[in-house]
């Protein structure tokens, strides 16, 4: 038997601001890493792994 749970929360305006800022930063870092990995593949046909991406 599988169960699923659904949660919802209502952040305060201060928490909402912090969440938006944090997610914006996460999105920026992810997009830059994705771009670098894609660019490296098309230019050199080399894979950039997690360790290299994380060290950047």
FENDAWO-V798387 format. One record per helix or strand. SS is the DSSP state (a for helix, b for strand). FROM is the first residue (numbers start at 1). TO is the last residue. If there is no record, write none. Layout:
SS & FROM & TO
SS & FROM & TO
This chain:
a & 13 & 44
a & 50 & 55
